Amino acid sequence: VQLQASGGGSVQAGGSLRLSCAASRDIFRFYDMYWYRQASGKQREYVAILTTGGATTYPESLRGRFTISRDDAKNTVYLQMNSLKPEDTAVYYCAASQLSIDSWYWGQGTQVTVSS
C-alpha cells in the first residue's frame, strides 16, 4: 500500500479532527501531497496541497481552518481540521502527485462526518 489514510470519524460542529496519511518513503520524498474530499452527490474537490518544497495551498473557502503538514521522520502527512462545519462532511482522500511525469497515487478514503 503506497498511501494509507486514517483519522476520520464523527464530530460535532465546531470540533476538530486530524487526518493522517502514511506514505511509502519514495512517494513521501519525491511527490507533492494532496488532500481531496468528496461529499455525497458532489464532485471531488481539493482541500490542501503540500509540495516537496514545503509550499502549501488551500482553497479560499478552507484557508484558516485546515492545515496540511508533514512529519518527515514518519513519512506522514497530516490534515488538521478545525472549526468543522456540517458541510465539511465528506470522504477525505490523500493523494500524491508528481506532475512532471503525470504520476498519481491515491489512498483509500476516510469518512468525516460533522453533525450540527
Secondary structure, 3 states (H helix, E strand, C coil): CCEEEECCEEEECCCCEEEEEEECHHHHHHCEEEEEEECCCCCCEEEEEECCCCCEECCCCCECCEEEEEEHHHCEEEEEECCCCHHHCEEEEEEEEEHHHCEEEECCCEEEEEEC
